[in-house]
Amino acid sequence: MKKRILLGFILVLLLAVNAASQASSQPWWYIMEQGKLHFRNGSYGNALLAFEDARRSRLAQFTRMEQDLILLLSLPDVRRLGDSLEMVEKYISDLYETRAASALAELYYRVPKESLKGSALQALEELGRLKSYPEAEFWLGETYRAEGELSMAVNQYERALQDKRLLENPGLEVEILYKLVDIHRIRGNYQEMERRAREIIAGQSPTGVPRDIIWNTNSAGNLQIRAAMARILENEGANRFLLLYRDNNTITERAHRLLGFFYYATGRYIPASEHLMFAFLIQNTILIEELIRRDYDFTFTTLDNLMSLVRPRAEFQAFLEETEYYRTIHYFASALYATGKTRPSTQLWTFLAGCPGEWGERARRNPSPYIERPLEMP
């Protein structure tokens, strides 16, 4: 009986070792996909193991390739070639150095060759950087977050951002920043929440283009545009403002909105009104453009007219809820009121009073916008 139990245990152990060896022989990108499948199925323990295995597998592959290139560059004949990547490539080709050739081929697949500037040492440095796997760090963070381990999730998201230029999906950087914003907000780390939200707005795309060109305060022209927008809003009201300006920047809308709410809650009404102005503009631009897409004859005239077309359509309701459309108008009107811009604030408040739900009811209970007591920050 004991022998059968022992044999059964050995058999199970051998199967486990065999499965582990098979998993380790699989490429890191395949292990990563298996981890995502475990995550989506709620098998977080298996997901963590897979993501860690994917990270180790990638590290091992690029460490091996880095060593192969180091060995080649250390050869006396290669050292005499200097830092010329072109000459090193010729040497590799002439002498059939397959391991070094494989390393360079993998490097060129993942890094634009022109960025190496013809330098063999730069190629070696970039190959070393590829040992990092920010996607794995992100998914480890996602798994820790799903299990409620927020501190560990933050650490993983931060590690992913350290090597953000290696992200295969460039849009993942913004997603990670929003994850950090949400966790810091939940945990009451408002300074970090603010810093990360501002980073979303002030940052650049992988191609070097600002994520929010109009908000980019490094340009005097953009400052003038923002000043003109605020002037039109103050002097001619919200309807004229929406008639003249469009901004469909869905990437930064939520960051503007969250910062607007935060600044209003802490009594900083000028920056609150500035950020909420952009959130309000982006939200309405998206609605207007979607209506034009469905009916090219549509022309924006007033907020009331816009809502008369939006509210009856169920497909717009999710957008209004997701962007906190009515809440945005409530605090935008209140922030404008607090900064003395009574014309647009009254106009927005009157519009909101005709809207359904909690925020419309709040506007109906008060004849004009009001200033809530600011929160005391720790």
C-alpha positions in Angstrom: 0.0 0.0 0.0 2.8 2.4 1.0 4.7 1.5 -2.2 1.6 2.3 -4.3 1.3 5.7 -2.6 5.0 6.4 -3.1 4.8 5.4 -6.7 1.8 7.6 -7.2 3.5 10.5 -5.6 6.6 10.0 -7.8 4.4 9.8 -10.9 2.6 13.1 -10.0 6.0 14.7 -9.3 7.4 13.5 -12.6 4.3 14.8 -14.4 4.7 18.2 -12.7 8.4 18.4 -13.6 7.6 17.4 -17.2 4.9 20.1 -17.4 7.3 22.7 -15.9 10.0 21.8 -18.4 7.5 22.1 -21.3 6.4 25.5 -20.0 9.9 26.7 -19.7 10.6 25.6 -23.3 7.8 27.7 -24.5 8.5 31.3 -25.8 7.9 34.1 -23.4 5.2 35.7 -25.6 3.2 32.4 -25.6 3.5 32.1 -21.8 2.3 35.7 -21.5 -0.9 34.8 -23.5 -1.5 31.8 -21.3 -1.2 34.1 -18.3 -3.8 36.5 -19.8 -6.2 33.6 -20.3 -5.8 32.5 -16.6 -6.4 36.1 -15.6 -9.6 36.5 -17.6 -10.8 33.2 -16.1 -10.2 34.5 -12.6 -7.4 32.0 -11.9 -5.1 34.6 -10.4 -2.6 32.2 -8.8 -1.9 30.6 -12.2 -1.8 34.0 -13.9 0.9 35.2 -11.5 3.0 32.1 -12.1 2.6 32.5 -15.9 3.5 36.3 -15.9 6.5 35.6 -13.7 7.6 32.8 -15.9 7.1 34.9 -19.0 9.3 37.6 -17.4 12.0 35.1 -16.5 11.9 33.5 -20.0 12.4 36.8 -21.7 15.2 37.7 -19.4 16.9 34.4 -20.1 16.5 34.8 -23.9 17.9 38.3 -24.1 20.6 37.7 -21.5 21.8 34.8 -23.7 21.7 36.9 -26.8 23.5 39.7 -25.0 26.3 37.3 -24.0 26.5 35.9 -27.5 27.1 39.4 -28.9 29.6 40.3 -26.1 31.6 37.2 -26.9 31.7 38.1 -30.5 32.7 41.8 -29.9 35.4 40.5 -27.5 37.2 38.6 -30.3 40.6 40.3 -31.2 39.7 40.4 -34.9 36.3 42.1 -34.1 37.8 44.5 -31.6 40.1 45.8 -34.4 37.0 46.8 -36.4 36.1 49.5 -33.8 32.5 50.5 -33.2 31.3 50.0 -36.7 28.1 48.0 -36.7 28.4 47.6 -40.5 31.8 46.0 -40.2 30.7 43.8 -37.4 27.7 42.6 -39.5 30.1 41.8 -42.4 32.3 39.8 -40.0 29.3 37.9 -38.7 28.2 37.1 -42.3 31.6 36.1 -43.6 32.4 33.7 -40.7 28.8 32.4 -40.3 28.5 33.5 -36.6 25.0 32.3 -36.3 24.4 33.0 -32.6 25.5 36.7 -33.0 23.5 36.9 -36.2 20.4 35.6 -34.4 20.9 38.2 -31.7 21.1 41.1 -34.1 18.1 39.8 -36.1 16.0 39.8 -32.9 17.3 43.3 -32.0 16.4 44.7 -35.4 13.0 43.2 -35.2 12.3 45.1 -32.0 14.4 48.2 -32.3 14.6 50.4 -35.5 18.1 49.8 -36.9 18.6 53.5 -37.7 18.2 54.4 -34.1 21.5 52.5 -33.4 23.4 55.1 -35.5 25.8 52.5 -36.8 27.2 51.7 -33.4 28.0 48.2 -32.3 28.2 49.2 -28.7 24.8 50.9 -29.0 23.4 47.7 -30.4 24.7 45.8 -27.4 23.2 48.4 -25.0 19.8 48.1 -26.7 20.0 44.3 -26.6 20.6 44.5 -22.9 17.6 46.8 -22.4 15.3 44.3 -24.1 15.8 42.0 -21.1 13.1 44.1 -19.4 9.5 43.1 -20.0 7.1 45.9 -19.0 4.0 44.1 -20.3 4.7 41.3 -17.8 5.2 43.9 -15.0 1.8 45.5 -16.0 0.0 42.2 -15.9 1.5 41.3 -12.6 0.2 44.6 -11.4 -3.3 43.8 -12.8 -3.3 40.5 -11.0 -2.3 42.0 -7.7 -4.9 44.7 -8.1 -7.6 42.1 -8.8 -6.6 40.4 -5.6 -6.8 43.6 -3.6 -3.0 43.9 -3.1 -2.9 47.6 -4.1 0.6 48.4 -2.8 2.1 45.5 -4.8 0.0 46.6 -7.8 1.4 50.1 -7.6 5.0 48.7 -7.5 4.4 46.6 -10.6 2.8 49.5 -12.5 5.8 51.7 -11.6 8.2 49.1 -12.8 6.3 48.9 -16.1 6.6 52.6 -16.6 10.4 52.5 -16.0 10.7 50.8 -19.4 7.7 52.3 -21.1 9.5 52.8 -24.4 9.7 49.0 -24.7 5.9 48.6 -24.4 4.7 46.8 -27.5 1.3 48.5 -27.2 2.1 52.3 -27.0 -1.4 53.1 -25.6 -0.6 50.9 -22.6 1.4 53.7 -20.9 -1.7 55.9 -20.6 -3.7 52.9 -19.3 -1.1 52.3 -16.6 -1.1 55.9 -15.6 -4.9 55.8 -15.2 -4.6 52.7 -13.1 -2.2 54.6 -10.8 -4.5 57.6 -10.7 -7.4 55.3 -9.6 -5.4 53.4 -6.9 -4.0 56.6 -5.4 -7.5 58.1 -5.3 -8.9 55.1 -3.6 -6.1 55.1 -1.0 -6.2 58.8 -0.5 -2.8 59.5 -1.9 -4.0 62.7 -3.6 -0.6 64.2 -4.4 0.3 61.1 -6.3 -3.1 61.0 -7.9 -2.7 64.6 -9.1 0.8 64.1 -10.3 -0.1 61.1 -12.4 -3.2 62.8 -13.9 -1.2 65.8 -14.8 1.4 63.5 -16.4 -1.3 62.0 -18.6 -2.2 65.5 -19.9 1.3 66.9 -20.2 2.9 63.7 -21.6 3.8 62.8 -25.2 2.9 60.0 -27.5 5.7 57.5 -28.5 6.2 59.7 -31.7 6.9 62.8 -29.6 3.5 64.5 -30.2 1.9 66.0 -27.0 -1.1 64.1 -25.9 -3.0 67.3 -25.4 -1.7 69.9 -27.9 -4.0 72.7 -26.8 -3.1 72.3 -23.2 0.6 72.2 -23.9 1.6 75.4 -22.0 5.1 75.3 -23.6 3.7 77.1 -26.6 2.7 80.7 -26.5 0.2 80.1 -29.3 -1.6 77.4 -27.3 -1.8 79.8 -24.3 -3.5 82.3 -26.5 -5.9 79.7 -27.7 -6.8 78.7 -24.2 -7.2 82.4 -23.2 -9.5 83.0 -26.2 -11.6 79.9 -25.3 -12.1 81.1 -21.8 -12.9 84.6 -23.0 -15.6 83.4 -25.4 -17.1 81.2 -22.7 -17.2 84.1 -20.2 -18.5 86.8 -22.6 -20.7 84.8 -25.0 -21.8 81.8 -23.0 -21.5 78.0 -23.3 -23.5 77.6 -26.6 -21.3 80.0 -28.5 -18.2 78.3 -27.0 -19.4 74.9 -28.3 -20.2 76.4 -31.6 -16.7 77.8 -32.1 -14.5 75.1 -30.6 -14.0 71.3 -30.9 -11.7 68.9 -29.1 -12.2 65.2 -29.3 -9.2 64.1 -27.2 -10.6 61.0 -25.6 -7.2 60.2 -24.1 -7.1 63.2 -21.7 -10.8 63.8 -21.1 -10.9 61.8 -17.9 -7.7 63.2 -16.6 -9.1 66.8 -17.1 -12.3 65.7 -15.4 -10.7 64.1 -12.4 -8.4 67.0 -11.8 -11.3 69.4 -12.2 -13.3 67.6 -9.5 -10.2 67.4 -7.3 -9.3 71.1 -7.6 -12.9 72.1 -7.0 -13.2 69.9 -3.9 -10.0 71.5 -2.5 -11.0 75.1 -3.2 -8.8 75.8 -6.2 -11.5 77.1 -8.5 -9.4 78.6 -11.3 -7.6 75.4 -12.2 -10.8 73.5 -11.6 -12.7 75.6 -14.1 -9.8 75.3 -16.6 -9.7 71.5 -16.5 -13.5 71.1 -16.4 -13.8 73.4 -19.5 -11.7 70.9 -21.4 -13.6 67.9 -20.1 -16.9 69.6 -21.0 -15.6 70.5 -24.5 -14.3 67.0 -25.2 -17.5 65.3 -24.0 -19.7 67.5 -26.1 -17.4 67.4 -29.1 -17.7 63.6 -29.1 -21.5 63.8 -28.9 -21.7 66.4 -31.7 -19.4 64.4 -34.0 -21.3 61.2 -33.4 -24.6 62.9 -34.3 -22.9 64.3 -37.4 -21.7 60.8 -38.3 -25.2 59.5 -38.1 -26.8 62.6 -39.7 -24.5 64.8 -41.8 -27.1 67.5 -41.8 -26.9 68.0 -38.0 -25.5 71.3 -36.9 -25.0 72.2 -33.2 -27.0 75.2 -32.0 -27.7 74.9 -28.3 -27.1 72.4 -25.5 -30.9 72.0 -25.1 -31.1 71.0 -28.8 -28.2 68.6 -28.5 -29.7 66.9 -25.5 -33.1 66.6 -27.2 -31.4 64.3 -29.8 -29.0 62.5 -27.3 -31.3 61.6 -24.5 -33.9 59.5 -26.4 -31.1 57.3 -27.8 -30.1 54.5 -25.6 -26.7 54.1 -27.2 -25.7 57.5 -25.8 -26.6 56.8 -22.2 -23.6 54.7 -21.5 -21.3 57.5 -22.7 -23.1 60.1 -20.5 -22.7 57.8 -17.5 -19.1 56.9 -18.2 -18.0 60.5 -18.6 -20.1 61.7 -15.7 -21.6 64.3 -18.1 -24.1 65.9 -15.7 -21.7 65.9 -12.8 -19.1 67.6 -15.0 -21.6 70.4 -15.8 -22.6 70.7 -12.2 -19.0 71.3 -11.0 -18.0 73.3 -14.1 -20.9 75.7 -13.4 -20.0 75.9 -9.8 -16.3 76.5 -10.5 -17.2 79.3 -13.0 -19.5 80.8 -10.4 -16.7 80.8 -7.8 -14.4 82.6 -10.2 -17.0 85.3 -10.9 -18.0 84.1 -14.4 -21.7 84.3 -13.8 -23.0 84.3 -17.3 -21.8 80.9 -18.4 -22.3 79.4 -14.9 -26.0 80.6 -14.8 -26.5 79.3 -18.4 -25.1 75.9 -17.5 -27.0 75.7 -14.3 -30.3 76.5 -16.1 -29.5 73.8 -18.6 -28.7 71.3 -15.9 -32.0 72.0 -14.0 -33.8 70.7 -17.1 -31.8 67.4 -17.0 -32.8 64.1 -15.4 -31.2 62.4 -12.5 -29.4 63.4 -9.3 -27.5 66.3 -10.8 -30.5 67.8 -12.4 -32.4 67.5 -9.1 -29.6 69.3 -7.3 -29.8 72.1 -9.8 -33.6 72.3 -9.4 -33.3 72.5 -5.6 -31.0 75.6 -5.9 -31.8 78.6 -8.0 -28.2 79.3 -8.8 -24.8 77.6 -8.6 -23.2 77.5 -5.2 -19.8 76.9 -3.6 -19.4 73.8 -1.5 -17.2 73.8 1.5 -13.6 72.8 0.5 -12.1 69.6 1.8 -9.2 69.9 4.1 -6.3 67.9 2.6 -3.9 66.0 5.0 
